[in-house]
Amino acid sequence: MRPSPISLSWRVAAAVGVFASLVLLAAPVAKAQAQSWPQRPVRLIIPFGPGAGADIGARLIQERLQKKWGQPVVIENRPGGDSIIAIQAVLSANDDHTFLWGPSGNFIVHPFQYKKLPYDPNDIVPTARFSSTILSIGVPTSMNIKTVAELVKAARAADGKFNSAAVPGITELAQDYFMHNHKIKTQKVPYKDIVQAATDLGEGRLQIYSSSYAIQRPHHEGGRITVLATFGKVRAPSLPNIPTGIEAGFPELEMDGNVGLFASRGVPAALVERIGNDIVEVSNDKTIEDRLNQTAQTPARGGAKEFAKSIAEQRAYIAKIAKTLGIEPTR
């Protein structure tokens, strides 16, 4: 026997009412969970070894976050595997106390680099933007090369005999874009910990290396590396004597080193928002800004929404570069 229209309408209305009640009940629960968090130590997993720009940034606010949250903040360096080792460690933990700290460029290029990924990029959730790492391209001082133009000339003459390396992600893609446009061929050298490549550059085993300036800085200041250009749109305030790639006449050497915190998709939105706001709050300090500028990192504070927007813009630019290089995304 079919239910009457009146009975059916009543059942629909009742179902809608129950759903609405559940939504109303869930909101306070989610808010309460966000307020009571954290209940145990918080882990920040970094896809680089100590000394990288992202590592320096995380340690700048580590103590402040511990005071804010009332729990230890543990920094774990998990270099290697093109950042996939660190990413998988966060996603496999799948909890609200384990996060990825690093540049967005480390993973947003993966769909252009791998035919099959062991993780879903959509499972990585932007939580807080912290800084923009200034990227740079360097050569051994022993090569006596002073400008990017001189590097291009020398690399072409070497005809594929130069060794090169770059931090995986957007830095490597920008360097590839530069080399493609200026017909430079090199032998790419792989590293488990890309920070170690700076030592090889200073000793002449590499001829071209692109990374955060923080990695190259000790060797540059020690006279072993010549930094030819940075990848920023404007000169870094702390590096007034180093031109940008744009100023040097090579606009391909332009890329933003977006750095911040990422959660796994299972973390509630209310908690993501709260954590993002906490990081913005503790990093809003002149001492932090000065320390960032000293290592060629610029403050770029923002919550989850601001971070997501900047990453979307970066994805669009990377897609443009990939198209030029003839690279098709896998997903």
Secondary structure, DSSP 8 states (H G I E B T S, - for coil): ----HHHHHHHHHHHHHHHHHHHHHHHHHHHHHHHH--SS-EEEEESS-TTSHHHHHHHHHHHHHHHHHTS-EEEEE---GGGHHHHHHHHHH-STTEEEEEEGGGTTTHHHH-SS-SS-GGGEEEEEEEEEE-EEEEEEGGG---SHHHHHHHHHHHTT--EEEE-TTHHHHHHHHHHHHTT---EE---SSGGGHHHHHHTTS-SEEEEEHHHHHHHHHTTSEEEEEE-SSS--TT-TTS-BTTTTT-TTS---EEEEEEEETTS-HHHHHHHHHHHHHHH-SHHHHHHHHHTTEEEEEE-HHHHHHHHHHHHHHHHHHHHHHT-----
